[in-house]
Amino acid sequence: MNIRQLSIFLFIPGLMSSCHNTTSHSTGTADISRKAVRLLTLDPGHFHAALVQKSMYDDVDSNVYVYAPPGPDIKAHLARISAYNTRANDPTRWNEHVYTGPDYLQQMINDNKGNTVVLAGNNHEKTNYILRSLQAGFHVLGDKPMVIDDQAFNQLLQAFDTAAARHLILYDIMTERYEITSILQRELAAMPAVYGTQEKGDARHPGIVASNVHRWYKSVSGSVLTRPAWSFDIAQQGEGMVDVMTHLVDLVQWGCFPDQTLDYAKDVQVDHARHWTTDLSLSQFRTVTGLDQFPDFLKKYADPKKDTVLKIYANGEIDYRLKDVYVRTTTAWTYDAPPGAGDTYTSMIRGTKANLLILQDTAEHYQPALYIEPLGPDSLYAKTLTSQFATLQSKYPGISLEPQEQRWKVIIPDHYKEGHEAHFARVTRQFLGFIRDHQMPPWEVPNMIAKYYTTTKALQLAKQNH
């Protein structure tokens, strides 16, 4: 056995206090409590893998087995976990046992030390990781996106079939379902007296419009995020249309067609899609990656007129119909945000009695805000809205209505505004409940399939139209 075939286990009760080489079957020195769920973290190249562990969970073993290739990605992941373990307020207690080597995937399967795989990293490999993990008998919690092209979509169909045959849970991390403005928008859309019925719209004026803007330069858990160079390679990360766009397509399905099972072959029609690039200068690249030069695999994206600028297909727009409702989703990336801003999300869903809007711009101080825009006589609508809103207040105590010119603003107390990072614990607890109950709601799997069909089909069209 040569040195590259050795496994390296790090036992981290707080800081990375112990490091030694051993064989691939060593379990380190930690006490194994054997709780119901035992996590396996596979190739954690994205910071979302660490955010799953920003909280502890009652039914999850504190020993986590990590399998990855050696390099900066695994080091960054372990540093984040260590920071959670050593923070002053509510520190976590994770014990990380790390294997690094070229055969990390097969070693994870051979070792069989856990029963649940967490995936957040290089998206080019992710769908294969999902399928191999399920075939080995592991549940899978996968960060978005599960697929980045139509070939991977077909592999995902196989993965869901495997999960069903082996009674395993495969679930993706849709954090935006836990944003309070999206929750309340969904609740109001389900009130016929307030919203009416969903307007179908048309190609020029869709019944549902949603958009988001993400930033490459951002702070995560109090530190400026260092991104791996491969995250700027659309062959590995995926275009924006198949990456962060998944949140938008998911919110459309979840918010406007709640608890409905969608059939991607019958209910989704992608009509048009387009994509375009965002420029990233070498200076900006240095800031967010810590690297002095573009790696060779990124040079194909260099501006032909200026080789110190990358042109990344980070942006996209999809026009599609979902159950005959016209939908437009748009995603974009910029290098950084205006002062006081971060990632932003906007949404408008049109009902026959009111439009429901989520805005997050300068007027909202870049914080998401929910508005109700009535379409009928205000005096009559105001009485109905006040009466109906009282039922929502009983479910979400403290929310209220503020009348504004030609619309109402939903006032939401701060304790409902958890923030993006806290939503990872929400998703994880939901996933753990599915494992405990040995099932998910019947609409979850077909709707995940419909979501990824929408994004990958749109990418096909965008490339054809380019």
Secondary structure, DSSP 8 states (H G I E B T S, - for coil): --GGG-EEEEE-SSS--EEEEE-TT--TT------SB-EEEE---STHHHHTTSS--TTB-SEEEEEE-SSHHHHHHHHHHHHHHH-SSS----EEEEEESTTHHHHHHHH---SEEEE-S-HHHHHHHHHHHHHTT-EEEEES-S-SSHHHHHHHHHHHHHHHHTT--EEEE-GGGG-HHHHHHHHHHT-HHHH-SB--B-SSSBSEEEEEEEESS-EETTEE----GGGG-TTTT--TTTTTHHHHHHHHHHHHSTT----HHHHEEEEEEEEEEEEEEHHHHHHHH--SS--GGGGGGEETTEEEEEEEEEEEEEEEEETTEEEEEEEEEESS--TT--SEEEEEEEBSSEEEEEE-SGGGTTS-EEEEEE-S-HHHHHHHHHHHHHHHHHHSTT-EEEEETTEEEEE--GGG---HHHHHHHHHHHHHHHHHHT---TTHHHHHHHHHHHHHHHHHHHHHH-
